[in-house]
Amino acid sequence: MDIEDQKISGVQLTQLMICFICGSNILLTVSMTVAKQDIWLAILGGVVESLVFAIIYIFITKKYPNKTLIEINDLVFGSFLGKLVSTLYIIFFFLQGSAYLRIITNFFKSQIMPETPMFVLALALLIVCAYAVNKGFEVISRLSMLFLIFLMLEVAFVFVTGYSDMKFKNFLPIFDITMTDFIKSANIIGTTHFGEFVVFLMFFALLNNTSKGKNSNIKIYIISILSGGAILIVISVITIALIGNLAPIDNYPYFQAIRIINVRDILTRFEIITSINILAMVFFKICVYFYATVSGIRKILKLSSQSFLVLPIGIIMINTSLMLFKNPFEVTQFATEIFPLYGLVFEVLFPVLILVITQMKKLFVNR
């Protein structure tokens, strides 16, 4: 299905963007290593930072309605430089999709299916992702509503059933974080959870006419950021309240926190439901990056269809994922030391350049 032939509503895009944020929940431990019990404060800081990102992206979508990021790059940077920047973005999207594929397979390999080969886990998930991508972005966005409801019900249920086991003294001392650590952890949250919204510049052109009101893009971004941030805060509160100081040193703290919930020896093993939710949220994250990669290649090469690209890109993504992050320590190191700078190039630098050059061209034309 060609990307131009699909239309989605603002509600569908908002739901998918919330799922996209929650797909990074598996990386919360990265920020916990810095912010510890003040992780909720770091998330608030990340939300504030993400609103700055959102302002940039909103201006871009306003100035270039009905245009994908690939088309915008051509218009702003010219044919040659535009394709060069677009190629860099496609590589970025591809590597992010591969990284999350590796992260989720690491999770299942270490926590649920230790005897299953990593390649089999990656292949199984990517087959489903490839099927969804081949069906089209509209199908992916519609699925997000179902799984977002499931996620919210699961988080609410876990909070209620685990409340008696929670120790809110684990949050003491409050604000026991240096300004340096706060800025670092907030930036990690901002870039890994919210800044990746830059990929949706590939999809705002798909909004149907009823979703293209004057302030529709603003509503989509604000609702997505605040809702996703609220869910992350609740998840972090549950995690710290249940396992306290163990959260920053565990590779998957939320998953481990759920394991200790036991309601009268009747309701146990909630981590099974949690693992399904983690898989579903990361599934949407991979699908978005996967779709952005194949549609971007199609745009650059001016192909009539992108369906035949899904299989080869999927195979390359599997092999690439197996070469990334040999262990969770490498994930933490990358997310804390490298990505906050590397990601800003694509999340902030290029988008700001797009706005600056657009404004300069406008001033030159007016003269």
Steps between C-alpha positions, in 0.01 A plus 500: 500500500645834397549751776317774305188287476462474877331745733485494877319712754659726757376270776667197340828685461484622860440147629790366296730774627410416861578133433824614338600683818411202717709278274802664664377392845741209476780761510381669821774321691752708304375822661454329836873436517545877511183635667431203731190565717455841335428341163154657504666841515723409206193399300341839570821664380494280191141601429598869518790437263272308264264797482790696350545222244127509431504874429766443234311211339168688510653796316638264236165328444329840482744634243496181293150346523440179305876446465707216643843559653664372180311754288571779749873430486496529120312830515724651767849367422465448127501179299854378579540611863135418567551139394818484705321619815208266425741208462648580841150503648416167338816348649402650837149351479638163392756486782241602758266227382787249511601619848150454644478158335818401680386651830169310501664172396756547778210546742320181394823303481609593853163511679256266329651269237865440596529182291369661180767620254518878459460469123171309539359767732603782265366316196163427663442862602618648172273270298205652684639851457562443129144374457363811674723732294390330180135549598556872538536780752125530546482142629786564743334815635166322546664220696655752736161590648438142614840455659502846659177416680650168606811679631302753703283226652809297588678793666185595696444140607862459610486825699184393683604141571855592591411800717519302825858395417614850411735688733487870421786564738714367213465847345683660792699715499306696238698729267820320599651557157765743382420749225750325272334160549154653457594661169670181382210271594238742365692521171516121481123483550443783253709351221419129541130527581375819336761637260457197277169663400701643210414180311135609493592782265477216248133445581323829575426524127270199545249685720155509345332833422287496816820478710674796336347780703687814597638361827470127432876436491546685828230288666650177368846578632391642836253220577753234396782646709293564813320165483817305430682690775221427749512127423880496541471679836244249627721212386804654670303558822386136503856383440670711769222439752526124457874430473662827615880507472503187284340690209813688383712182494253267328494474123119482488377659826129534415483135396675392820273720712189334356636158594470564873127585489303224666133536592419232761689238296216512249600775262868462412732497198383839372831525316354286222250775420771762539729319256220499242458874544874564472509292183199684353640848569842415355320337205344837414837671539668258261210521253516880486876499436469209255225678306690830500805319361326328209282800412805727515695277262199492269483881499869548428510240222158612369366145492137424418461260792675423826363150567797321341737694728349358821661155479861602421496789749357264762775243441769769527334636816510158667869453422582854609314455829703189580821704471383770742522504880654172614359556849274744692806688627578610144140621462534710815835638390369593156179658633677704770823603329447491123137532398422826688753669268469287188120509513489878531654533153187349347250610763607865530789607275354408160144612589632837620703533180181433302323786679795741475557438128126524433488837675809624318350406165180680593691817592702481177185463289331796677796720414 
